Amino acid sequence: MGPSSLRWRLTLWYTLVLALSLLLLETALYLAYRNSLVQGCDSRLSAAATAVAQGLRHPTEPGEGGGLEEALEPVIGGNQSGGPAVVIFSRDGRRLAATGGAEPITFFRVALQTRRFEGVGQGEYRLLALPAGAYIVEAALPWGPLEESLRPVRWLLAAVLALCVGAAGAGGWALVAAALRPIDRVVAAASRISEQSLSERLPAAASARELHTLVEVLNGMIERLAAAVETQKRFTADASHELRTPVTVVQNEVEVALVKPRSPREYQAVLRSVLEECQRMSRLVADLLMLARADSLPRPLRPVEVPLDDLCRLVVEEFQPRAQARGIGLTVATPVSGPAVLGDPNSLRRLLENLVENAVNHTPAGGRVGVRLTGQDGQAVLSVWDTGPGIPPEHLPHLFERFYRVEPGRGAGGTGLGLAICDQIARQHGGSLRVESSDRQGTELIASLPYLSASHGDPP
């Protein structure tokens, strides 16, 4: 498992964030501790300088009169036990008196009452200058012991940081591993699922709601894939069966014709039969190609504006001779200026032709077939109705499935792909196709398509 894995990245980020947080915390603690030491040092310097300043007398000229040595007495004892060293200077910088250990201290030539580090040859000191009348009292403590007291604190904080970061890294690795274990199980289960085992499902991950939701989504996707694969298998089997039937008929016709010599009329009959089956196969192949193209193109490649009223009148004129030959009345009703849709004109014409052909083929003599176009709620509603025998309710949910036929009556003839093609074309144009029918009361197929311009009136 390399450093690019999710487990490594999560552990690394967790450890880095914790290390940074600890570093900031320890830095704050260290600075607070150091500041307290500095404040303690300054308090000792201030107490020593104040005690000396209060004991000084204030003659007119510096150095006149006694009392300088006496003024240092309150701090001499403390100086011998590691307390501040104190020096008394005149205002012009002359050294007047000092305690022991004050040799490195020189005149503090900065603003009075200013504390700072001052290098004076024998190390760093913390200095405090305090005015006392005609004198300047300077108190100093060496900075080295304070730094020495801070060194073990720094080592301790560094050790604590290292231990905490190491423990956090190990603990973070374990926590991330435990959190990702359900994902590992899901991955292992998913790797076992293939086209032959789409009935399997991923195990539910109860450890986290997010993982449980992910597993539900993946299982839903697997169910859809299983349904798609099953549909594809059924489609392939149905297509093979549909193609095998005309091929078998052609083969039988030719074999029978070759058994013995035939008259020209008999050969013509055989050739006509072969031609019919070839035309049937040609229609089937064309329908299959149409569906394959529609499946691969979710939207028309070069959509143009298609006036549906002109399309309705054109298709009705095309089927009028066939309807009259069957004794069926075929009518069209469109608005004066009907809605137009954006799409492929050839596909939309194929949709309407399939619907009208289906209605004409399954309407008995003396019946009626109608094409109606309206606009409603931003949709162009194109409906084809007939007064045929209707469709039993149990067949309606399967009507748009490929190779599905209603037997008997409405399922005779055809390839069983006409309505499936219509449904695919409607969805390809962002619309839908639905059916309304009842047994022995006629059928109406309704295609709803989003249109570009609203209709200016409904047909009578």
C-alpha atoms as one frame of an Amber mdcrd trajectory, in Angstrom:
protein
   0.000   0.000   0.000   1.833   3.089  -1.266   1.854   6.675   0.033  -0.731
   7.623  -2.591  -3.394   5.443  -0.966  -6.315   6.997   0.854  -5.250   5.366
   4.122  -1.795   6.938   3.942  -3.150  10.346   3.003  -5.758  10.398   5.768
  -3.217   9.271   8.355  -0.673  11.812   7.156  -3.143  14.681   7.223  -4.431
  13.676  10.645  -0.876  13.434  12.016   0.222  16.722  10.466  -2.801  18.591
  11.804  -2.294  17.141  15.292   1.468  17.847  15.186   0.843  21.444  14.147
  -1.762  21.879  16.891   0.589  20.417  19.520   3.469  22.555  18.255   1.371
  25.702  18.573   0.202  24.665  22.045   3.696  23.818  23.253   5.072  27.038
  21.784   2.421  29.011  23.650   3.200  27.129  26.884   6.945  27.648  26.450
   6.553  31.354  25.783   4.234  31.714  28.763   6.730  29.901  31.008   9.650
  31.954  29.679   7.669  35.157  30.156   6.956  34.201  33.767  10.704  33.672
  34.346  11.496  37.028  32.772   8.831  38.709  34.876  10.298  37.072  38.004
  13.752  38.282  37.024  12.452  41.822  36.445  10.642  41.763  39.786  13.881
  40.867  41.587  15.744  43.618  39.696  13.039  46.164  40.492  12.953  45.196
  44.193  16.750  45.471  44.530  17.001  48.803  42.664  14.077  50.272  44.616
  15.544  49.209  47.957  18.858  50.911  47.110  17.172  54.041  45.745  15.129
  54.449  48.936  18.288  54.267  51.083  20.206  56.943  49.210  20.662  60.413
  50.476  20.383  63.283  48.034  23.269  65.728  48.363  23.671  68.651  46.049
  26.657  67.108  44.220  27.007  63.392  43.510  29.480  61.677  45.748  29.203
  64.246  48.570  28.406  62.886  51.943  28.078  59.282  53.033  25.355  56.808
  52.752  26.203  55.115  49.408  27.604  51.999  51.021  24.788  51.989  53.539
  22.249  52.217  50.718  23.675  49.005  49.212  23.405  47.040  52.467  19.783
  45.814  51.837  20.929  43.968  48.697  24.436  42.841  49.630  23.203  39.735
  51.422  20.994  38.769  48.527  23.815  39.463  46.084  26.063  37.001  47.845
  23.394  34.308  47.564  22.807  34.828  43.803  20.718  37.983  43.952  21.043
  40.985  41.641  24.274  42.937  41.410  23.706  46.691  41.968  25.810  49.681
  40.842  25.279  53.334  41.752  26.245  55.795  39.023  26.197  59.553  38.962
  24.086  61.279  36.331  27.177  61.796  34.187  28.042  58.079  34.289  30.720
  57.972  37.061  30.747  54.711  38.979  30.261  55.573  42.690  29.520  52.266
  44.480  28.721  48.648  43.659  27.976  45.303  45.223  30.051  42.206  44.546
  29.837  40.685  41.114  28.958  43.999  39.504  32.260  44.448  37.641  30.811
  43.674  34.153  28.126  46.316  34.534  28.788  49.563  32.706  26.737  52.724
  32.583  23.334  52.030  31.058  23.221  54.680  28.315  19.616  54.251  27.301
  16.331  55.656  28.460  15.843  55.172  32.138  13.590  52.342  33.381  14.227
  50.371  30.164  14.909  46.653  30.428  16.836  44.832  27.769  19.599  42.292
  27.109  22.993  43.928  27.248  26.223  42.224  26.157  28.997  43.355  28.486
  31.935  41.122  27.774  31.253  38.350  30.296  27.886  37.215  28.993  24.400
  38.613  28.749  22.652  40.382  31.576  19.187  41.547  32.284  19.520  45.226
  33.344  17.265  47.713  35.063  18.119  51.415  35.370  16.268  53.420  38.046
  16.750  57.192  38.694  17.256  58.165  42.366  17.723  61.881  42.647  21.291
  62.708  41.630  22.061  59.050  41.090  21.306  56.234  38.682  20.818  52.821
  40.267  21.451  49.874  37.959  20.554  46.293  38.949  21.587  43.293  36.834
  21.154  39.540  36.764  23.082  37.195  34.464  20.860  35.752  31.693  22.745
  32.487  31.372  21.174  30.664  34.369  17.719  31.569  33.134  18.539  30.155
  29.692  19.946  27.043  31.315  16.689  26.561  33.214  14.763  26.819  29.923
  16.854  24.207  28.065  15.401  21.108  29.827  11.928  22.558  29.305  12.568
  22.736  25.557  13.863  19.153  25.502  10.864  17.981  27.496   8.418  19.707
  25.155  10.213  18.278  22.101  10.071  14.770  23.569   6.381  15.139  24.394
   5.717  16.392  20.866   7.589  13.467  19.299   5.820  10.906  21.495   2.406
  12.436  20.843   2.969  12.626  17.086   4.164   9.023  16.986   1.218   7.817
  19.062  -1.159   9.915  16.949   0.273   8.457  13.726  -0.125   4.884  14.977
  -3.568   5.572  16.397  -4.633   7.451  13.268  -3.506   4.552  11.087  -5.535
   2.132  13.202  -8.600   4.400  13.197  -8.420   4.980   9.434  -7.955   1.263
   8.849 -11.032   0.517  10.963 -13.024   3.211   9.167 -12.003   1.935   5.730
 -12.527  -1.737   6.526 -16.203  -1.632   5.411 -15.052  -0.033   2.149 -12.552
  -2.885   1.692 -15.397  -5.361   2.119 -17.504  -3.448  -0.405 -14.586  -3.371
  -2.873 -14.008  -7.113  -2.443 -17.696  -7.830  -2.973 -17.858  -5.523  -5.996
 -14.826  -7.207  -7.575 -16.676 -10.536  -7.471 -19.693  -9.195  -9.367 -19.598
  -9.834 -13.084 -22.085 -10.065 -15.928 -22.855 -13.624 -14.868 -23.413 -12.707
 -11.195 -25.428  -9.498 -11.341 -27.893 -11.017  -8.884 -25.361 -10.478  -6.080
 -25.483  -7.307  -4.021 -22.949  -5.394  -1.973 -23.049  -5.930   1.816 -24.684
  -3.187   3.845 -22.196  -0.977   5.698 -23.766  -0.330   9.086 -20.744   1.473
  10.548 -21.448   4.826   8.874 -24.528   6.373   7.360 -22.509   7.746   4.425
 -21.188   4.283   3.548 -24.641   2.792   3.946 -25.997   5.386   1.515 -23.140
   4.686  -0.896 -23.837   0.945  -0.787 -27.542   1.571  -1.430 -26.698   3.759
  -4.440 -24.275   1.154  -5.820 -26.797  -1.655  -5.290 -29.391   0.411  -7.125
 -26.933   0.924  -9.968 -26.248  -2.832 -10.072 -29.983  -3.503 -10.223 -30.319
  -1.118 -13.160 -27.338  -2.714 -14.871 -28.824  -6.167 -14.287 -32.123  -5.021
 -15.778 -30.301  -3.472 -18.750 -28.256  -6.630 -19.338 -31.368  -8.786 -19.048
 -33.174  -6.522 -21.498 -30.220  -6.711 -23.865 -30.124 -10.495 -23.648 -33.862
 -10.717 -24.260 -33.555  -8.243 -27.112 -30.754 -10.273 -28.707 -32.722 -13.493
 -28.329 -35.867 -11.908 -29.771 -33.925 -10.370 -32.659 -32.327 -13.725 -33.418
 -35.735 -15.387 -33.352 -37.288 -12.725 -35.580 -34.473 -13.020 -38.104 -34.440
 -16.800 -38.015 -38.112 -17.062 -38.997 -37.872 -15.362 -42.421 -34.525 -17.025
 -43.101 -36.108 -20.413 -42.379 -39.064 -19.591 -44.612 -36.755 -18.557 -47.466
 -34.642 -21.664 -47.014 -37.682 -23.961 -47.038 -39.178 -22.242 -50.082 -35.934
 -22.564 -52.040 -35.364 -26.183 -50.961 -38.888 -27.173 -52.017 -38.463 -25.383
 -55.345 -35.244 -27.287 -56.034 -36.653 -30.727 -55.314 -37.971 -31.040 -58.876
 -38.377 -28.856 -61.909 -41.178 -26.287 -61.632 -43.199 -24.230 -64.038 -42.402
 -20.538 -64.461 -45.555 -19.626 -62.521 -44.458 -21.799 -59.573 -40.992 -20.237
 -59.601 -42.584 -16.803 -59.630 -44.666 -17.727 -56.592 -41.550 -18.897 -54.770
 -39.684 -15.716 -55.692 -42.597 -13.558 -54.510 -42.593 -15.415 -51.186 -38.830
 -14.975 -50.888 -39.195 -11.277 -51.729 -41.813 -10.803 -48.997 -39.565 -12.432
 -46.425 -36.603 -10.369 -47.593 -38.681  -7.211 -47.229 -39.699  -8.332 -43.750
 -36.037  -8.880 -42.817 -35.138  -5.516 -44.327 -37.767  -3.753 -42.190 -36.562
  -5.605 -39.102 -32.919  -4.706 -39.738 -33.892  -1.077 -40.368 -35.841  -0.989
 -37.093 -32.939  -2.542 -35.189 -30.545  -0.016 -36.701 -32.927   2.798 -35.772
 -33.043   1.638 -32.152 -29.266   1.216 -31.995 -28.747   4.769 -33.256 -31.327
   6.150 -30.851 -29.649   4.336 -27.933 -26.252   5.800 -28.838 -27.564   9.367
 -29.339 -29.425  10.759 -26.305 -30.251  13.905 -28.328 -30.605  14.610 -32.069
 -27.292  15.497 -33.710 -28.508  18.508 -35.735 -31.902  19.578 -34.400 -33.957
  22.003 -36.461 -37.340  23.632 -35.996 -40.067  21.215 -37.063 -43.673  22.543
 -37.504 -45.828  19.706 -36.209 -49.031  20.871 -37.936 -47.426  20.493 -41.383
 -45.996  17.131 -40.342 -49.427  15.865 -39.213 -51.107  16.849 -42.470 -48.288
  15.294 -44.513 -48.455  11.933 -42.718 -52.272  11.809 -42.878 -52.139  12.422
 -46.639 -49.589   9.611 -46.916 -51.834   7.063 -45.160 -55.150   8.289 -46.581
 -55.176   5.827 -49.542 -54.469   2.836 -47.276 -57.148   3.898 -44.792 -59.725
   4.369 -47.570 -58.841   0.957 -49.011 -59.609  -0.604 -45.616 -62.824   1.379
 -45.189 -61.431   3.488 -42.330 -61.994   7.191 -41.844 -58.697   9.069 -41.246
 -58.862  12.674 -40.037 -56.444  15.324 -38.756 -57.106  18.226 -36.372 -54.417
  20.882 -35.823 -54.425  24.531 -34.743 -54.278  27.301 -37.330 -50.666  27.898
 -36.336 -49.530  24.786 -34.540 -46.584  24.392 -32.149 -43.119  23.690 -33.478
 -40.501  21.525 -31.777 -36.733  21.394 -32.002 -35.626  18.014 -33.273 -34.847
  15.689 -36.142 -37.615  15.903 -38.776 -37.006  12.367 -40.079 -37.251  10.841
 -36.594 -40.398  12.799 -35.760 -41.969  11.753 -39.035 -41.067   8.129 -38.243
 -42.749   8.483 -34.845 -45.991   9.791 -36.325 -45.960   7.274 -39.208 -45.555
   4.363 -36.788 -48.429   5.583 -34.623 -50.771   6.134 -37.588 -49.782   2.834
 -39.238 -50.351   0.975 -35.974 -53.809   2.554 -35.582 -54.837   1.868 -39.202
 -53.643  -1.730 -39.067 -55.622  -2.525 -35.937 -58.858  -0.693 -36.665 -61.623
  -2.740 -38.323 -63.483  -1.600 -41.429 -65.960   1.157 -40.690 -63.837   2.461
 -37.817 -62.140   5.810 -37.459 -58.559   6.965 -36.840 -57.702  10.532 -35.895
 -54.554  12.643 -35.476 -54.855  15.567 -33.059 -52.305  18.273 -32.230 -52.637
  20.664 -29.298 -50.379  22.802 -27.107 -50.558  22.522 -23.330 -48.228  23.679
 -20.496 -45.233  24.193 -22.764 -45.723  20.828 -24.438 -46.824  19.940 -27.935
 -49.337  17.140 -27.405 -49.554  14.859 -30.423 -52.173  12.117 -30.116 -53.303
   9.347 -32.461 -56.601   7.678 -31.553 -58.634   4.882 -33.063 -61.911   3.039
 -32.532 -60.302  -0.396 -32.678 -60.696  -3.278 -30.213 -58.546  -1.653 -27.543
 -55.800  -3.182 -25.427 -56.402  -5.259 -22.302 -55.060  -3.514 -19.161 -52.520
  -6.261 -18.370 -50.651  -5.498 -21.611 -50.373  -1.718 -21.172 -47.222  -1.696
 -18.929 -45.326  -3.742 -21.535 -46.548  -2.024 -24.668 -43.299  -0.106 -25.325
 -41.008  -3.072 -24.736 -39.049  -4.272 -27.740 -40.574  -7.228 -29.615 -43.627
  -7.155 -27.336 -46.863  -8.074 -29.067 -50.438  -8.100 -27.874 -52.035 -11.414
 -28.905 -54.403 -11.803 -30.610 -55.896  -8.871 -32.520 -53.432  -5.984 -32.166
 -50.279  -8.151 -32.279 -50.698  -9.677 -35.725 -47.897  -8.882 -38.176 -45.104
  -6.330 -37.811 -41.788  -6.657 -36.039 -42.899  -5.706 -32.533 -40.525  -2.712
 -32.583 -42.785   0.085 -33.841 -43.974   1.430 -30.483 -40.548   0.859 -28.900
 -39.078   3.073 -31.625 -41.752   5.713 -30.996 -41.031   5.734 -27.276 -37.281
   6.029 -27.927 -37.771   8.940 -30.349 -40.034  10.782 -27.889 -37.482  10.410
 -25.069 -34.660  11.397 -27.421 -36.477  14.707 -27.988 -36.977  15.327 -24.265
 -40.589  14.166 -24.270 -42.611  11.094 -23.415 -45.099   8.652 -24.912 -48.060
   7.182 -23.078 -51.068   5.072 -23.939 -54.687   5.301 -22.877 -56.846   2.313
 -23.756 -59.454  -0.083 -22.485 -60.585  -3.389 -23.869 -63.058  -2.968 -26.785
 -63.170   0.847 -26.442 -60.355   2.033 -28.674 -56.828   3.268 -27.999 -55.111
   6.642 -27.894 -51.310   7.042 -28.029 -50.141  10.456 -26.790 -46.690  11.926
 -27.430 -45.727  15.032 -25.431 -42.787  17.060 -26.737 -41.368  20.404 -25.514
 -42.108  23.010 -28.163 -40.535  26.251 -29.284 -43.631  28.380 -29.939 -47.021
  28.045 -28.271 -50.061  27.218 -30.314 -52.460  30.016 -31.065 -55.557  28.010
 -30.587 -56.814  24.495 -30.209 -58.394  22.529 -32.998 -62.150  22.285 -33.006
